[in-house]
Amino acid sequence: MPADHSAEIAEIEAILNSGVTETSEDGQTIKFDHDQLRRRLAELKRQDRKTKRRPRWGSINLGD
């Protein structure tokens, strides 16, 4: 079964929509690179589109 990336896509979209570039929690600072997040988001969406294609109904064998 193909991987479902919806949770990661939602998380990345939330970070991008918030506009936060840096956060600090419990003494640790996390910096977000928005360009890299956008690239990862595009990659995940592209992978999801590939896995959500409808299967073929049938095929025709033109041999024999």
C-alpha positions in Angstrom: 0.0 0.0 0.0 1.4 3.4 -0.9 2.4 5.8 1.9 0.0 8.5 2.9 1.8 11.8 3.3 -1.3 13.9 4.4 -0.1 14.4 8.0 3.3 15.7 6.9 1.7 17.8 4.2 -0.6 19.4 6.7 2.2 20.1 9.2 4.4 21.7 6.5 1.4 23.8 5.3 0.7 24.9 8.9 4.3 26.1 9.3 4.3 27.9 6.0 0.9 29.6 6.6 2.0 30.7 10.1 5.0 32.5 8.7 7.2 31.4 11.6 10.9 31.2 10.8 12.2 30.4 14.2 10.8 29.1 17.5 12.3 28.3 20.9 11.0 25.7 23.2 12.6 24.3 26.4 15.9 26.1 25.6 16.1 24.6 22.1 15.8 26.9 19.0 14.4 25.5 15.8 14.8 27.4 12.6 12.6 26.7 9.5 13.9 27.1 6.0 10.8 28.0 4.1 12.4 27.4 0.7 13.3 23.9 1.7 9.8 23.3 3.2 8.2 24.4 -0.1 10.4 22.0 -2.1 9.5 19.1 0.3 5.8 20.0 0.1 5.9 20.0 -3.7 7.7 16.6 -3.6 5.1 15.1 -1.2 2.2 16.4 -3.3 3.8 15.0 -6.5 4.2 11.6 -4.8 0.6 11.6 -3.6 -0.7 12.4 -7.1 1.2 9.4 -8.5 -0.3 7.0 -6.0 -3.9 8.3 -6.3 -4.2 7.5 -10.0 -7.1 5.3 -10.9 -6.3 1.7 -12.0 -6.8 0.7 -15.6 -10.0 -1.0 -16.4 -8.5 -3.5 -18.7 -5.9 -4.0 -21.3 -5.9 -5.3 -24.9 -3.4 -7.9 -26.0 -2.7 -7.3 -29.7 -0.2 -10.2 -29.9 -1.2 -13.7 -31.2 
